[in-house]
Amino acid sequence: MKSIIKKYIPTLIGKSLQFTFLFNKTKALRKAYLLFSTPRKGKLTPEQEYFLEEAEDEIVAIKNNQIQTYRWPNMGETILMVHGWESNTHRWKTLIEKLHQENFNIVAFDAPAQGNSSGKILNVPLYTDCLQKIIELYRPNHIIGHSVGGMTTIFHQYKYPNSEIEKLVILAPPTELAVIMSDYQKTLSLSNKFMNALSQYFKTKFGFYFEEFSTAIFAKDIQQSGLLIHDKYDKIAPYSGAIQIRDNWKDVKFITTENFGHSLYFDEVDDMIIDFLKN
């Protein structure tokens, strides 16, 4: 019974949004935006807390959010790590330990509504503004971003070009907001009219229609050298998008994996990242 209920919940939500749209367009679009921007998970478990307690921590106030930062100090260059959707800093545990052994100084933070940070919503523009503040505070040499964190890292360089950042490592990034929103439409069975209005809502709020928010397009402006790693069979962020990013990024090393999944939790990937950052 629970599985049946779970199966039909998205359709029921979509019907509710469509009904509201008939009588109160603004309310329906705001609800759809908030639903899209609300992570369902990503808070820390007690097991994850144990590792993060070892770090030096600081709370940074950004856009009405209390953002939890972590530092693993060392004498080498500083690396800033940016996690993905419904995740938190703990996802970097193994890589943090390896990089720290290589003498890198590590900085990471939990996105709004994730980990130990406050807030209820998360989207790339908000995440980007948080990233900019963290960069101003900790002045990293390099940035590593996974999934939505990778998308955010690329958009950040488009919005806040920063020549002091030397290298970018981008893992399994989503590419086109239009593709993401197409999946959102299918999941909730929303009409084209509703989605066109929602795209206009995004344009008014963020300055971009769905089809204009493209990681591949933003990558054209990146001046840093980069490492882009994407699995050929990634079921969450299409591999075809990574090809588009590769073609637009002037100075990027592109590595394709097979059957490593979206998370890319493999020693081989860690070795590629460390080798790129050290050389």
N, C-alpha and C positions, 0 to 999 in steps of 0.2 A: 504493500500500500504506500509506504514512504517513497519508494522509487517512482511510483505512478504520480504521486503528488508533486515530487520534485521535477518530473518531466514536464508537467503542464504549468508550473509556476511562471516561467518566462512568458508563455503565451497569455496567461491571465494578467500579468503586469503590463504587457503590451496592449491588451484590450483596454485596461484601465487608463493608460496614457492616451490612447486614441480617443476614448470617450471624453476625457478631460479636455483634450485638444479641441473638441467641437464647441465647447462652451467657454473655455478659458485657455487660450493658446499660450499665453505667457507662463502660466502655472504648469502646463503640461511640458513645455520645453525645459523649464527649470528642473522639473522632476527628472526628466530624461537625462539632462546634463549631470545632475547629482548622482543618479544611478550609475552612469558611465564612469564617474570620477570617484566612486566609493569602493576601496578595496574590501574584500570580504575576509581576508586573512593577512597575515604578515607580522602579527604581534609575536613577541618573544616567548619561547617556552622556558621552563626552569633550566633545562639542559643547555639551552643556548645562552642563557644568562651567565652560566658558570664561566664560559670562555670569555665573554665580554667584560666580566668583572676584573679581569687581569689588565685591561687597558686603562690608560688615563682618560678621563671623560670630562666633558664640559657641555653645558646646555647653552644653546645659542638661540636667541629670539629672532625669528624671521617671519614676517607677514602673519602676525598673530599666532604663530606656531612656536612651540618649544622644541627645537631640533636637537636631538641627542648626537653628539660627536664622540669619536673614539680615537685614541692615538697610541701607537706602539712606537715610541721614540727610538731612533738610531742615528748613526753619524752620517749616513749616506743621503742620497737624493730623496725627495719626498714624493710619495705616490698617494693620490687620492682615489678612493674606490667608491663607485656609484652603483648600488644594487638595482634590481629590477622590480617589477610589479608584484605585489603580495609577497614581499620578501623583507629582508633586513640585513644588517651588517654581518650577521653570523654566516650568511651564505659564502663569505669570503674566507672562512676560518683556515682552511688548508693552504690557500694561496698566501694569506697574511703570514702564516708561520714560515713558509718557504721564502717569501720576500724579505722577511725580517732576518732570516739567517744569512741572506745575501747583503746585509747591512743597509737595506732601504729603511727609511723613516716612513711609517704608514699612518695615513689619516683616512677615516671612514665616517659615515653618518647614516642614521636612519631617516628615510624620507618621511614627509608628513603622513600621518595616519599609519605608519609602519614602525615596527620595533618599539623602541622606548620613546619615540617622538610623539608629540600630541597632534591633534587634528583629526578630521573625519574624511577629508577628500584629498585626492592626489591626481594631478595631471601633469603633462610635460611642461607647460609654461610655468606652473607653480614650482615644480621640481627644479627647473632651470634657474629661477630666481634664488632658490635655496642654494643651489650649486654655486652660483656667482658669489654669494655671501661667504660660503665656506672657502672658496678660492681666495677671496680677499683676506680672510683671516689666516690661512695656513700656507698660502703661496706654493702650491705643489709644482714640481717639475713635470710630472706625468699624471695622466688620468686613465683609470680602467673603468669601463662601464659595461654592464651586462643588460641585455634585453631593453626594457624601457629606460634603464639607466644609460645604455649605449645611445639610444635615441635622444635622450636628454643631453648627453655629452656633445653630440654633434650639433644639436640645435643651439646649445650654449655657445659654441664657437661661431655660429651664425649670428646670434643676438649680441654676444659680448666677445668679440674677437680678442684673443689674449696671446700675444707673441711670446710671453714668458713661459707658457706651457710648451714643452718640447716634444712630447710624444703622446699619442692617444692609442689606447687599446680598446677596441670595440668588439664585444662578443654578442652574437645572435640578436642584432637589433631589428625591431619592426621598422618598416620603411615608409609605407603610405598610410596616412590617417584614413584616407578614403576606403582602403581595404579593411581596416579595423572597423570602421563604421558600417560597412556593408555586412560584416559578420554580426555586428550589433543589431542591425535591422532584421536580419534573418532570425536571430535568436528570439527577438521580441515580436516578430511578425508585424513590423511597423510599415505604414504606407510610404510611398515615395513622397507624397505631399508633406507628411510629417518630417521625413528626413531632410527634405529641401529646407524646411523651416528651421530645423535643428542646425543645419549647416550655416544658415544666416545668423542664428544665435551665436555660434562659434565665431563667425566673422566679426560680429559686434563686440563680443567679449574678448577675443584674442587677436583679431586682425587677420585671421585666415579662414577661408572656406575649407571644407574637408580636403578637396583635391589640391589645395595650395600648400598644405602642411605635409611636406615630403622630405624625409631624411636624405634621400638621394639628391634632391635639389640643394638642400642645405650643405651637403658634402662638397659641392663645387667650390665653396669659399674656404675650405679648410687649408691652412698653410702648413700645419704640422705634418711630420711623418707619422704614419699610423700602421697598426696591425689590426686587420679585420678577420675574425674567425667565425665561420658559420657552418652548421651541419647541413649537408645536402638534403637530409630527410627531416629537418626541423618541422614539427607539426604546429608550432605556435607562431613563429615568425618565418614567413616564406623565404626560402633560399633565393628565389628570383629577385627579391628586393636587395639582397646582399650584392648580387651581380650589378645592379643599378648603382649602388653606392660605390662599388669598386671602380666602375667605369667613369664616375664623376670625381673621384678623389685623386688629386694630382700625384700624391706621394704615399701610396698605401701598399702594404704587403698583404695579399689576400690568401688565406688558407682555408681550404674546404676539408671538413671532416665527414666521416660517414658513420652513422649509427651512434654518435655521441650525444644525441638528443639536444634539446634546447638549453639545458643547464650547462652543458660542456664540463661536467665534473670529471675530468680525467687528468692523470699525471702528464700525459703528452701535451695537453693544452697548457697546463701550468709551465712546463718546460719551454714551450714556444714563447710564452709571455715573458718569462725571465730572460731568455736569450735575447729577445727583441729589446728589452729595457736596458740590458747590460752592454749592448753592442751598438 
